[in-house]
Every structure is written in C-alpha cells, then in structure tokens.
C-alpha cells in the first residue's frame, strides 16, 4: 500500500509539482499590475507568515513524538523552551536573546527532566 513512487510516476509527480508551482507564482507577477487587492485582504496577508510559522511550530511543540499525543505538562521540554523564549521576547524584545534563552531552557529541561 505504501510503495515508493518510481519510474514514470515519479517523473509525472515532479513535473506536475513544478508546473503547479510555476503557474501559481507567475500568476501574481503577470496579474500584479492589473489586479489590486482590497485593503482588508492586504492587511490580512500581513499576518500570513506568522500564521504559517505557528501552524508548523505549535504541533511540534505540543505533540509528544513516540505516541503523537498532546503533551501540555510542564515536563515537556519543548513547551518549556517555547514558554521561556516567549517570556524573554516579551521582556526584552531581543530576537537573538530569545533564541538563546529558549534553546538554553529547552536544553536544561531536556537534560534534567
């Protein structure tokens, strides 16, 4: 059932993904001068990168790897690292310090918990 894609099927998948990527990206370049988005849409699109990042990171922080169960306990080192980095960022507004503090908290929690 889960056989790898090989041969011509792999080529079709690669070409199909390349064409779909090309069409979706060039459509904005070609229609960009003629098509104007509404003010509300432009404001909403400003939050798209943050929402995408959250959609990628939050499940990784909250789901425990072996059984893929929701882990909201304070014994979750990823959650502790995320909370520590969020607190640091709210306190100092320093991104580099936020990364360093979050990773240090994650490392300490991983070693000692």
C-alpha positions in Angstrom: 0.0 0.0 0.0 2.8 2.4 0.9 5.1 1.6 -2.1 7.6 4.3 -3.1 6.8 6.2 -6.3 9.3 5.3 -9.0 9.9 5.5 -12.7 7.4 7.4 -14.9 5.1 8.0 -12.0 7.9 9.9 -10.2 8.6 12.0 -13.3 4.9 12.9 -13.6 4.7 13.9 -10.0 7.9 16.1 -10.3 6.7 17.7 -13.5 3.2 18.3 -12.1 4.5 19.9 -9.0 6.9 22.1 -11.0 4.1 23.2 -13.3 1.7 24.0 -10.5 4.4 26.0 -8.6 5.3 27.9 -11.8 1.7 28.7 -12.6 0.8 29.9 -9.1 3.9 32.1 -8.7 3.8 33.6 -12.1 0.1 34.4 -12.0 0.8 37.1 -9.3 3.7 38.5 -11.4 1.6 38.7 -14.6 -1.6 40.0 -13.0 0.1 42.1 -10.3 -0.1 45.4 -12.2 -3.7 45.0 -13.2 -5.1 43.3 -10.1 -5.4 45.2 -6.9 -6.3 43.5 -3.7 -8.7 45.2 -1.2 -7.4 46.9 1.9 -8.7 44.3 4.2 -7.1 41.5 2.2 -3.7 43.3 2.2 -3.9 43.8 6.0 -4.9 40.1 6.5 -2.0 39.0 4.3 0.5 40.7 6.5 -0.2 38.0 9.1 0.2 35.1 6.7 3.9 34.4 7.6 3.2 34.4 11.3 0.3 32.1 10.9 2.3 29.7 8.7 5.1 29.6 11.2 2.7 29.0 14.1 1.0 26.2 12.1 4.3 24.5 11.6 5.8 25.0 15.1 2.9 24.6 17.5 2.1 20.9 16.7 5.8 20.1 17.0 5.9 21.7 20.4 2.7 20.2 21.8 2.8 16.7 20.3 4.9 14.1 22.1 6.9 12.2 19.5 6.6 8.4 20.3 2.8 8.2 20.6 1.9 11.6 19.0 -0.2 12.5 22.0 -0.9 16.1 23.2 1.5 17.0 25.9 0.7 20.1 27.9 2.6 19.2 31.0 5.5 21.1 32.4 7.6 18.1 31.8 7.5 18.8 28.1 11.0 20.3 27.3 9.8 21.8 24.0 6.9 23.6 25.7 9.2 24.9 28.5 11.7 26.2 25.8 8.9 27.9 23.9 7.4 29.5 27.1 10.9 30.7 28.2 11.6 32.2 24.8 8.2 33.9 24.7 8.7 35.4 28.1 12.2 36.6 27.1 10.9 38.2 24.0 8.1 39.9 25.9 10.6 41.2 28.4 13.4 42.3 26.2 12.3 42.4 22.5 15.6 40.9 21.6 15.3 38.1 19.0 18.8 36.7 19.4 18.4 36.6 23.2 15.0 35.0 22.7 16.6 32.2 20.6 19.4 31.7 23.0 17.2 31.8 26.1 14.7 29.4 24.6 17.3 26.9 23.5 19.1 27.1 26.9 15.7 26.4 28.7 15.0 23.6 26.3 18.5 22.1 26.8 18.2 22.3 30.6 14.7 20.8 30.6 15.8 18.0 28.3 18.8 17.1 30.4 17.2 17.4 33.8 13.6 16.4 33.3 
